[in-house]
């Protein structure tokens, strides 16, 4: 059965159900949780370094291949054979497309700061992200955006509009990724994607989703001291993971909002349009 969310994302495995979930585990991705909000890291430093090195090596080989094909067609093809021209132009085009796809992956790993935490507030039902513009699943991008590697998207979402799906990466290790599909209200039309839990093996890709659902439902299976920073270490968490990363002041206050009314007051005080 295909996904009910449209357009369906490439590599789809299954749609995930919301609500209390006994398949749960914060693992090492949970940074902090209190009675109002929790914060999950989405990129570990080791993963960033590993994948950055892999993609840089691929980019180097692609660049060299592109240069070699240009030399073959324009310098070494003395007899100007059409077959060589067609082969060279085709290979050059493939290399350029591959480079176009690789650069965002390099940017994602190079410019993701402190693991790109995602914040879930269960009292207001809001979700907050502050991430690299390239930290998503877009394929078609304006090449001019490559000139702005530090470009960010900082957004507030409604938990009610986020739906979970699991996709696989078709690699030999069969790693799975949990993605939040941002849907139009009261529909299955997807308008955005948010990475929740990348590159897990098998059942592990469902554990963070289960923990977040338990947290948002105030289920006691989501232990508030399961994270790297304990309940009473909120100041340390914000100093280490939030401060200096470009989070808007109103949004940091909104992490701890206990109601929609309090959230509205915070936005009004900071002149944020509702």
BELQUI-V112261 format. One line per field, one symbol per residue. burial: I if it has 16 or more other ideal C-beta (glycine too) atoms within 10 Angstrom, else O. A space follows every 50 residues. Layout:
burial=???
This chain:
burial=OOIOIOOOIOOOOOIIOOOOIOOIIIOOIIIIIIOIIIIIIIIOOOOIOO IIOOIOOIIOOIOOIIOOIOOIIOOOIOOOOOOOOOOIOOIIOOIOOIOO OIIIIIIIIIIIIIIIIIIIIIIIIIIIIIIIIIIIOOOOOOOOOOOOIO OIOOOIIOIOIIIIIIIOOOOOOOIIIIIIIIIOOOOOOIOIIIIIIIII OOOOIIIIIIIIIIIIOOIOIIOOOIIIIOOOIIOOIIOOIIOOOOIOOI IIIIIIIOOOOOIOOIIOOOOOOO
